[in-house]
């Protein structure tokens, strides 16, 4: 996946960013497009697939499980070179036992969703990942899957490597999520595909619904109801025949966040990001930035393959502090590092609540964000699930005290963005892992006028 030697990078105070860019395809949708197409009957095509290391690990895993997956060079609508992925599905229940260990690289989404698929197929599979992924807990996924009949053996603490012994006689369950998690919800629904009867997931707080949308679009019988207390009840009828589809993956809002925030916090800037997924379960950052006074507009809203999509324009803004309630966290959990960077330049003290999930991401992201902001000369306070940031009302001090990324791509990108609004710049200890989610990040950002270079 990544090379052994660290690759430090620095970002320096920048002004006048401008440009019209397209970010890579949405990572969450890309994973699901590969997995569900592999379970469809017939040939699916996917345009705009994110070709980061995380998604390529999913493609390799689905090939190892028997799906036909090829990458083809094509011409886009404007005649420019483009890429199309072609997937020949094996049908629900048709996955084959892999001949080797499935390496999921750095991707928690791929590992947890694939665990769901494997759990209700009569096979044995071993999953592992890189050093970061092997530290992340899998027990919250394994627990409901074992209720469905699978046996999952992990290292101490519910960590990878894991052996999944799929059940021949899966049992449908009704499972109420103890904490909001689109990954746990999706793993259960994917396990429910090859389970007779109805699998039901109850989520007290709404999380991103890409799995439900794509399952419905491919022919599964899936319903979503809201209870009196606001909980969402998702019901899936098992053993459907999924229909192959031609799909286009919209731009990843988590990736779009970086050029957008860069445009907001650097003087004299106007940045446009095209074709961004605006799924209501993913729009927390946009709503929060609007509350902070950001000059951020959505143009040309449209529907692409069942997902709302639009173009976003960000212009330099004098941001003000904001309090983000816990119930908004699931809709922007991956964007908190770059939101914290924006808050560092705002006027006043921002408070973010409901961040416990950040403790178990690629790193302890909550602590990594707090440590990085402190190294930038910003005053922060943190608890088990909250963060307070005393904004500087403009550029932060910055400096040469290196930010430790802990092999976390979003920490690396967030602090390179903050370096653009740091009087003395910012240094991150490694930027290699950015390719897991945002290949071409450096080129896109420097193309807008950002001063990001090797150290």
Secondary structure, DSSP 4 states (H G I P E B T S, - for coil): ---SS---EEEE-----EEEEEPPBPHHHHHHHHHHHHTSBSEEEEES---SHHHHHHHHHHHHTT-EEEEEEEE-TTS-EEEEEEEE---TT-PPPPSS-EE-TT-HHHHHHHHHHHHTSS-EEEEE--TTGGGSB-HHHHHHHHHTT-EEEEETTTEEEEEEE--SS----EEE-SS--HHHHHHHHHHHHTSSSEEEEEESS----HHHHHHHHTT--EEEEE-TTS-EEEEEESS--PBP-EEEPPBPHHHHHHHHHHHHHSTT-EEEEEEEE--GGG-HHHHHHHHTT-EEEEEEEEEETTEEEEEEEEE----B--EE-GGGGGGSGGGHHHHHHHHHTSBSEEEEE--GGGGGSSS-HHHHHHHHHHHTT-EEEE-SSEEEEE--SS-B---SSPBP-TT-HHHHHHHHHHHTTBTT-EEES--GGGGGT-TTHHHHHHHTT-EEEE-
